[in-house]
Amino acid sequence: MKLMRKTALVMAAVPAIVFITPVGSASAHGYVSSPASRSAQCARGDVSVDLCGQAKYEPQSAEGPKGLKNCSGANGAFAPLDNDGLPWKVTNTGQTLSLTWTFTARHATRDYEYFIGGTRVGYVAGNNQQPTNPTTHTINLGGFSGRQKLYAIWNIGDTVNAFYSCIDLNIGGGGGTTPPPTTTTTPPPTTTTSSTTTPPPAGGTWAANTSYATGSTVTYGGSTYRCRQAHTSLTGWEPPNAAALWEKV
Amino acid sequence: MRRLVIAAAVLALAGCGGEAVVPEGQGAHGHGASSAAPPVPAASARFNDADVMFVQMMVDHLQLGISLSQVGLAKATTQEAKDLAGAIDVTQREELTMLKSWLKLWGKPEGDGANLHAAHGGQPLLDDKVINETKDKSGTEFDQLFLNLMTGHQGAGVEMALTEKKDGMNPETTAYAERVVNTRQGQISQMLKIIGGA
């Protein structure tokens, strides 16, 4: 009875919500940030953009219908996330694993599900509430061991869709001890390609992904700039584009 | 009443899809000449609804990011996170000044960002309440929460900027959107490495 009344209330609210919700976009997005899911590894640059595609820019948008067992949500732009052959980093873990989700928008949540193969090893109810900050779950890996792919699924409460994240695991034997370093699946770091691909700009010594202290000077495009505030440089924060960080001298 | 306002805003935004041009003689000039601040890059006068919507939404988005970065600057325990918070704070203030000047030039209001967000896909990650709640945390718990929220917030900024790159027409605004994509992606990369360990 109580439930009925609640449902009636929700139903009454629906017309107004529908009215202001654009068609076809859930725009409640999320992914597992820790341990680094495949999406997070794309955004971190651990796996290069050539391999990752759109997941580098929108790790939160591997969205698809509920009920899938994949990493992309069967969303074509994110297909590389389904490719087990890419150089994904593998997280060593015992039987207990804590995971943290990062969201770009809050949205009513039906629940979270975690699968290894066809086995559901974790379930957390969402009660159609907005996610908490932060959202961290501790799950038991159900006796699985060795190299496994964990599907982490965020089922949205008020759309038909879910968001998919995959985490590559090497699950150690009992007791959560760190397994021997037999993780030959982890290839030599490819980070060098991603973090140093930005060439130094012509005629300057400013470079992206470099830590600059307040007061240090660089040249860029023939001019000299002094760092106004300590930061790690980024593409888009070139001195002429970031007067808040660089003062022309 | 509030719904009516939202509805009106949505209709206005969804309305024409046309473009507008600021009349001659009202061109923007960086008004930095008289102050110590560097001149604000002006936007050209030809723009469409997507440009206006993006800039209006970004004004609200930047302000929330600035509020959160200030908490991060005050409370983060690692220098790396503090530096990033400080850099986000100052660069977004600079962007905010620029975007407000563009709206003024275009004769458009700053608008109600929260309603705009609601109309375009639901609850933004951040609001004043969420930001205030972070102040109750401390130590590594604060760091994790701060970095996670900022990562998500900047990720939402990337989504908005990608939409602008697709639908906008004003060259300065689409160029700014490109910088938003790059700088936020770079920040997200830095933060994810702190969150998950490099």
Interface residues (C-beta under 8 A of the other chain):
Chain A: A16 F19 I20 T21 P22 S25 A26 S27 A28 H29 G30 S33 S34 P35 A36 A40 A43 R44 G45 K56 Y57 E58 P59 Q60 S61 T100 T102 F103 T104 A105 R106 H107 Q130 N133 P134 A208 N209 R228 Q229 A230 H231 T232 L234 T235 G236 W237 N241 A242 A243 A244 L245
Chain B: R3 I6 A7 V10 P38 E80 D83 L84 G86 A87 V90 T91 R93 E94 A118 A119 H120 G121 G122 Q123 P124 L125 V130 E133 T134 Q144 L145 N148 L149 T151 G152 H153 G155 A156 V158 E159 L162 E178 R179 V180 V181 N182 T183 Q185 G186 Q187 I188 S189 Q190 L192 K193 I195 G196
